Amino acid sequence: MKPFLGLLTGAVLACGLVTSAWASGAVLVMNSAEASLSVIDMASRKELRRIPVLREPHHVMLTPDGRDLLVGDTVGNELIVLDPATFEVRRRVTMADPYQLGFSPDAKYLVVNGLARNQVDVYEAGTYKLVKRFPLRSMPSHLDFAPDSSAVYVSLQGTGKLAAIDLRRMAVQWTTDVGKAPAGVMWQNGRVLVAIMGSDDIAVVDPATGKVERRIQTGKGAHTLFRSPDKKTIYVNNRIAGTVVALDAATLKSTRSYKLPGGPDDIEFAPDGRVWVTMRFIHKVAVLDPATGQYETIDVGRSPHGIFLNAKATVK
């Protein structure tokens, strides 16, 4: 969902990995239980500093033009605007409960899930002027868009539903039962994939009707989904099982499972082929080599959640 790939640079071998050296740049991690953002140097694998925020940062999103990096501070009711190259705070925007956020593919709207307030807000991109608020129960969690920007799909973690919001008519198109405690949402090959924490699987949903067509078992606490830069693999983080499962993006069949105990949550992809994963339960970030399954960890703040990687960052 995050349009940051144009910022990533570095030589990548045919096998997908650079083994001679680690990538340069920096990584920003949201410490949701510590009111801070960790800045990590990618080359040294060391935390450089922490940026204080008001209360509870969770997710992060680059603006479509790549100029601003947005961090949602949910309990602080604030959108923090940073420089994506230096991670310096540029300004702060008052915003109600910005938990998960995403820009429509046409860059017209910013959609924000208010998990605690049971609302989904549609803002005008750039100005952050509220266009419409949708009261949706309960616990709007994750979201993704139809490629033509006609709709946004939102998981409702508290009621076990998926909601489709028509962004052209500004109306709820449908809500459907998908399973207990749905989380991650992804549009893939004309279907909507939803990670279901309560049933340890992925629900494959028809976006026109909301019908669940089939389920794919991945692991206990299936939580989030991330597409690899080459779009050939979908990584599923099973937070309770402590595993990351790789699915073939075309067939949705499992190709490999990685053991990452500690509550794997969000993912970023480095230009050297490694996968950076926040570990919610052990206050660390894991750096996984998907070719070997080996990983190292870096200490960060409590309950790390969202993560952003910029190989061109120049932070101190």
C-alpha positions as CSV (number, residue, x, y, z in Angstrom):
1,M,0.0,0.0,0.0
2,K,2.9,2.4,0.6
3,P,4.2,4.1,-2.5
4,F,7.8,4.4,-1.3
5,L,9.5,2.0,-3.7
6,G,10.9,4.8,-5.9
7,L,13.0,5.9,-2.9
8,L,14.8,2.6,-2.7
9,T,18.2,2.2,-4.4
10,G,21.1,-0.2,-4.4
11,A,22.5,-3.0,-6.5
12,V,20.4,-6.1,-6.3
13,L,21.8,-9.3,-7.7
14,A,19.7,-11.7,-9.8
15,C,19.1,-13.9,-6.8
16,G,17.6,-10.9,-5.1
17,L,20.3,-10.3,-2.4
18,V,23.5,-8.3,-2.0
19,T,25.7,-10.3,0.3
20,S,28.9,-8.2,0.2
21,A,27.5,-5.3,2.4
22,W,24.4,-4.1,4.1
23,A,22.3,-1.5,2.5
24,S,22.8,2.2,3.4
25,G,20.0,4.5,4.5
26,A,17.7,4.6,7.6
27,V,14.6,3.0,9.0
28,L,11.9,4.7,11.1
29,V,9.9,2.5,13.6
30,M,6.7,3.5,15.4
31,N,7.0,2.5,19.1
32,S,3.3,2.4,19.9
33,A,3.6,1.8,23.7
34,E,6.4,4.3,24.2
35,A,5.2,7.5,22.4
36,S,8.3,7.6,20.3
37,L,9.8,6.8,16.9
38,S,13.1,4.9,16.6
39,V,15.6,6.0,13.9
40,I,17.9,3.1,12.9
41,D,21.0,3.3,10.7
42,M,20.7,0.5,8.1
43,A,24.4,0.0,7.7
44,S,25.4,-0.3,11.3
45,R,22.1,-1.8,12.5
46,K,22.1,0.6,15.4
47,E,19.4,2.9,16.8
48,L,20.6,6.5,16.3
49,R,17.9,8.4,18.2
50,R,14.2,8.5,19.2
51,I,11.8,11.1,18.2
52,P,9.1,11.9,20.9
53,V,5.5,12.1,19.9
54,L,2.4,12.8,22.0
55,R,0.9,9.4,22.8
56,E,0.6,6.4,20.5
57,P,2.0,6.1,17.0
58,H,1.0,3.1,15.0
59,H,1.2,3.5,11.2
60,V,3.1,5.5,8.6
61,M,2.5,6.5,5.0
62,L,4.5,8.3,2.4
63,T,2.5,10.9,0.4
64,P,2.0,10.1,-3.3
65,D,4.5,12.8,-4.4
66,G,7.1,11.4,-2.0
67,R,7.6,14.8,-0.3
68,D,6.1,14.1,3.2
69,L,6.1,11.1,5.5
70,L,2.9,10.9,7.6
71,V,2.8,9.2,11.1
72,G,-0.6,8.8,12.8
73,D,-0.6,9.4,16.6
74,T,-3.9,7.8,17.5
75,V,-4.5,8.8,21.1
76,G,-2.7,12.1,20.5
77,N,-5.3,12.8,17.7
78,E,-2.4,14.1,15.6
79,L,-1.0,13.5,12.1
80,I,2.8,14.2,12.3
81,V,4.4,15.3,9.0
82,L,8.1,14.4,8.6
83,D,10.8,14.9,6.0
84,P,11.2,11.4,4.6
85,A,14.9,12.0,4.0
86,T,15.9,13.2,7.4
87,F,12.9,12.3,9.6
88,E,12.7,15.8,10.9
89,V,9.3,16.9,12.0
90,R,7.9,19.5,9.6
91,R,4.5,20.2,11.1
92,R,1.6,18.6,13.0
93,V,-2.0,18.3,11.9
94,T,-4.9,17.8,14.3
95,M,-6.8,14.7,13.2
96,A,-9.2,12.4,15.0
97,D,-7.7,9.0,15.9
98,P,-5.4,8.4,12.9
99,Y,-4.7,4.7,13.3
100,Q,-4.3,3.1,9.8
101,L,-4.1,5.4,6.8
102,G,-3.7,5.2,3.0
103,F,-3.9,7.2,-0.1
104,S,-6.2,6.2,-3.0
105,P,-4.3,5.2,-6.1
106,D,-5.4,8.3,-7.9
107,A,-4.0,10.4,-5.0
108,K,-7.3,12.1,-4.6
109,Y,-8.1,11.0,-1.0
110,L,-6.4,10.1,2.2
111,V,-8.5,7.5,4.1
112,V,-8.0,7.2,7.8
113,N,-9.3,4.4,10.1
114,G,-10.2,5.5,13.6
115,L,-9.9,2.2,15.5
116,A,-10.9,3.6,18.9
117,R,-13.6,5.9,17.6
118,N,-15.3,3.4,15.3
119,Q,-15.1,5.7,12.3
120,V,-13.5,5.9,8.8
121,D,-12.6,9.4,7.6
122,V,-12.1,10.4,4.0
123,Y,-9.9,13.5,3.7
124,E,-8.9,15.5,0.6
125,A,-5.3,14.6,-0.1
126,G,-2.8,17.4,0.5
127,T,-5.2,19.8,2.3
128,Y,-6.4,17.1,4.8
129,K,-9.8,18.6,4.7
130,L,-12.5,16.2,5.9
131,V,-14.7,15.1,3.0
132,K,-16.9,12.5,4.8
133,R,-17.0,10.5,8.0
134,F,-18.4,6.9,8.1
135,P,-19.4,5.6,11.5
136,L,-18.5,1.9,11.3
137,R,-18.6,-0.6,14.1
138,S,-16.4,-1.7,15.3
139,M,-12.6,-1.1,15.4
140,P,-11.8,-0.2,11.8
141,S,-8.4,-1.7,11.5
142,H,-6.6,-2.1,8.1
143,L,-7.5,-1.0,4.6
144,D,-6.7,-1.2,0.9
145,F,-8.1,0.2,-2.3
146,A,-9.5,-1.0,-5.6
147,P,-6.8,-0.2,-8.3
148,D,-9.2,2.2,-10.0
149,S,-9.8,4.1,-6.7
150,S,-13.5,3.4,-6.9
151,A,-13.6,1.8,-3.4
152,V,-11.7,1.2,-0.2
153,Y,-12.0,-2.0,1.8
154,V,-11.8,-1.8,5.6
155,S,-11.6,-4.6,8.1
156,L,-13.8,-4.2,11.2
157,Q,-11.8,-6.0,13.9
158,G,-14.4,-5.9,16.6
159,T,-17.4,-7.2,14.6
160,G,-15.7,-9.7,12.3
161,K,-16.7,-7.9,9.1
162,L,-15.2,-6.3,6.0
163,A,-16.7,-3.1,4.7
164,A,-16.6,-1.7,1.2
165,I,-16.9,2.0,0.8
166,D,-17.7,3.5,-2.6
167,L,-15.5,6.5,-3.0
168,R,-17.4,7.9,-6.0
169,R,-20.8,7.9,-4.3
170,M,-19.3,8.3,-0.8
171,A,-21.5,5.6,0.6
172,V,-21.0,2.2,2.2
173,Q,-21.5,-0.4,-0.6
174,W,-21.7,-3.5,1.6
175,T,-20.5,-5.1,4.8
176,T,-19.9,-8.8,5.1
177,D,-18.9,-11.4,7.7
178,V,-15.3,-12.6,7.1
179,G,-14.3,-14.2,10.4
180,K,-13.3,-13.3,14.0
181,A,-10.9,-10.4,14.4
182,P,-10.0,-9.5,10.7
183,A,-6.9,-7.3,10.3
184,G,-4.7,-6.9,7.2
185,V,-6.4,-6.1,3.8
186,M,-4.9,-6.4,0.3
187,W,-6.4,-6.2,-3.2
188,Q,-4.8,-9.0,-5.2
189,N,-5.7,-10.2,-8.8
190,G,-9.3,-8.9,-8.6
191,R,-10.0,-10.2,-5.1
192,V,-9.7,-8.8,-1.6
193,L,-7.5,-10.7,0.8
194,V,-8.2,-10.4,4.5
195,A,-6.0,-11.7,7.3
196,I,-8.3,-13.3,10.0
197,M,-6.6,-13.4,13.4
198,G,-9.4,-15.5,15.0
199,S,-9.4,-18.3,12.4
200,D,-5.7,-18.2,11.5
201,D,-6.3,-17.8,7.8
202,I,-6.7,-15.5,4.8
203,A,-10.3,-15.0,3.5
204,V,-10.5,-14.5,-0.3
205,V,-13.4,-12.1,-0.9
206,D,-15.3,-11.2,-4.1
207,P,-15.1,-7.3,-4.1
208,A,-18.4,-7.0,-6.0
209,T,-20.6,-9.1,-3.6
210,G,-18.5,-9.4,-0.4
211,K,-18.8,-13.2,-0.6
212,V,-15.9,-15.2,0.9
213,E,-14.9,-17.6,-1.8
214,R,-12.2,-19.6,0.0
215,R,-9.8,-19.6,2.9
216,I,-6.0,-20.1,3.1
217,Q,-4.5,-21.3,6.3
218,T,-1.3,-19.5,7.2
219,G,-0.9,-19.7,11.0
220,K,-2.2,-18.6,14.4
221,G,-3.1,-15.0,14.6
222,A,-2.8,-14.2,10.8
223,H,-2.5,-10.5,11.0
224,T,-1.0,-8.5,8.1
225,L,-0.1,-8.9,4.4
226,F,2.7,-7.4,2.4
227,R,3.6,-7.6,-1.3
228,S,7.2,-8.0,-2.2
229,P,8.8,-5.4,-4.5
230,D,8.8,-7.7,-7.5
231,K,5.1,-8.5,-6.8
232,K,5.7,-12.2,-6.9
233,T,5.3,-13.0,-3.2
234,I,2.8,-12.0,-0.5
235,Y,4.2,-12.2,3.0
236,V,1.7,-13.0,5.8
237,N,2.7,-12.2,9.4
238,N,1.1,-14.7,11.9
239,R,1.5,-12.7,15.1
240,I,0.6,-15.3,17.6
241,A,2.4,-18.2,15.9
242,G,5.5,-16.1,15.4
243,T,5.8,-17.0,11.8
244,V,6.0,-15.2,8.4
245,V,4.6,-17.2,5.6
246,A,5.4,-16.5,1.9
247,L,2.6,-17.1,-0.6
248,D,2.9,-17.2,-4.3
249,A,1.1,-14.1,-5.4
250,A,-0.4,-15.8,-8.5
251,T,-1.7,-19.0,-6.9
252,L,-1.8,-18.0,-3.2
253,K,-0.1,-21.2,-2.3
254,S,2.4,-21.3,0.5
255,T,6.0,-21.5,-0.7
256,R,7.9,-21.1,2.6
257,S,7.5,-20.3,6.3
258,Y,10.0,-18.4,8.5
259,K,10.0,-18.7,12.3
260,L,10.1,-15.2,13.8
261,P,9.0,-15.5,17.5
262,G,8.0,-12.3,19.2
263,G,4.9,-11.1,17.4
264,P,5.8,-10.2,13.8
265,D,3.7,-7.3,12.6
266,D,4.6,-4.8,9.9
267,I,7.2,-5.3,7.1
268,E,9.5,-3.2,4.9
269,F,11.7,-4.4,2.1
270,A,15.3,-3.3,1.8
271,P,17.1,-3.0,-1.6
272,D,19.6,-5.7,-0.5
273,G,16.7,-8.2,-0.5
274,R,16.3,-8.4,3.3
275,V,13.0,-8.1,5.0
276,W,12.6,-5.8,8.0
277,V,9.9,-6.9,10.4
278,T,8.6,-5.2,13.6
279,M,8.2,-7.6,16.6
280,R,5.4,-6.3,18.8
281,F,5.9,-8.6,21.8
282,I,9.6,-8.3,22.3
283,H,10.3,-4.7,21.4
284,K,12.7,-5.4,18.5
285,V,12.9,-5.3,14.8
286,A,14.0,-8.4,12.9
287,V,16.1,-8.3,9.7
288,L,15.3,-11.4,7.8
289,D,17.3,-12.9,4.9
290,P,14.5,-14.7,3.0
291,A,17.0,-16.8,1.0
292,T,18.5,-18.5,4.2
293,G,15.8,-17.9,6.8
294,Q,18.4,-16.4,9.1
295,Y,17.7,-13.1,10.9
296,E,19.2,-10.7,13.4
297,T,17.3,-8.4,15.8
298,I,17.7,-4.7,16.8
299,D,16.3,-3.3,20.0
300,V,13.8,-0.5,19.7
301,G,11.0,0.9,21.9
302,R,8.0,-0.9,23.4
303,S,5.5,-2.5,21.1
304,P,7.0,-1.5,17.7
305,H,4.3,-1.4,15.0
306,G,4.6,0.6,11.7
307,I,8.0,0.8,9.9
308,F,9.3,2.9,7.0
309,L,12.6,2.4,5.1
310,N,14.4,4.9,3.0
311,A,17.7,3.9,1.4
312,K,18.4,7.5,0.6
313,A,17.8,8.8,4.1
314,T,20.6,11.0,5.5
315,V,19.9,11.0,9.3
316,K,22.1,11.6,12.3
